[in-house]
Amino acid sequence: MNSAEVRALSSDQLNDQLLQLKKEQFNLRFQAATGQLEKTHRVDQIRKDIARIKTVMRQKSAQA
């Protein structure tokens, strides 16, 4: 997910996407702890996507 896609979302969609990514991050951390994680790069992607969404949410709240 790139920043242009994130900026196109509404605030409700951003909140939903953030919640979904946090759940996935939890599941990935759990898989890593139990040794079942296959796609290790996905952890970094999720972390960056969460940061990207939070940044856009902060920018939108500062504009309003």
C-alpha positions as CSV (number, residue, x, y, z in Angstrom):
1,M,0.0,0.0,0.0
2,N,1.6,3.3,-1.1
3,S,0.9,6.7,0.4
4,A,-1.3,7.8,-2.6
5,E,-3.7,4.9,-1.9
6,V,-3.7,5.7,1.8
7,R,-4.4,9.4,1.2
8,A,-7.4,8.5,-1.0
9,L,-9.1,6.7,1.9
10,S,-11.6,8.4,4.2
11,S,-11.0,8.6,8.0
12,D,-13.4,5.7,8.7
13,Q,-11.6,3.6,6.1
14,L,-8.3,4.5,7.6
15,N,-9.4,3.4,11.1
16,D,-10.7,0.1,9.7
17,Q,-7.5,-0.5,7.8
18,L,-5.4,0.4,10.8
19,L,-7.4,-2.1,13.0
20,Q,-7.0,-4.8,10.4
21,L,-3.3,-4.3,10.1
22,K,-2.8,-4.3,13.9
23,K,-4.6,-7.7,14.0
24,E,-2.4,-9.0,11.2
25,Q,0.7,-7.7,13.0
26,F,-0.4,-9.5,16.2
27,N,-0.9,-12.8,14.3
28,L,2.5,-12.4,12.6
29,R,4.2,-11.8,15.9
30,F,2.5,-14.9,17.4
31,Q,3.6,-17.0,14.4
32,A,7.2,-15.7,14.7
33,A,7.2,-16.6,18.4
34,T,6.1,-20.1,17.7
35,G,8.4,-20.6,14.7
36,Q,5.6,-20.8,12.1
37,L,6.3,-17.6,10.3
38,E,7.2,-18.2,6.6
39,K,7.1,-14.7,5.1
40,T,9.4,-12.7,7.5
41,H,9.4,-9.6,5.2
42,R,5.6,-9.2,5.8
43,V,6.3,-8.1,9.4
44,D,8.3,-5.0,8.1
45,Q,5.6,-4.3,5.5
46,I,2.9,-4.3,8.1
47,R,4.9,-2.0,10.4
48,K,5.5,0.5,7.6
49,D,1.9,0.4,6.5
50,I,0.7,1.1,10.0
51,A,3.1,4.1,10.3
52,R,2.0,5.3,6.9
53,I,-1.7,5.2,7.9
54,K,-1.0,6.9,11.2
55,T,0.9,9.7,9.4
56,V,-1.9,10.4,7.0
57,M,-4.5,10.3,9.8
58,R,-2.4,12.9,11.7
59,Q,-2.0,15.1,8.6
60,K,-5.8,15.0,8.0
61,S,-6.6,15.9,11.6
62,A,-4.1,18.8,11.5
63,Q,-5.8,20.2,8.3
64,A,-9.3,20.0,9.8
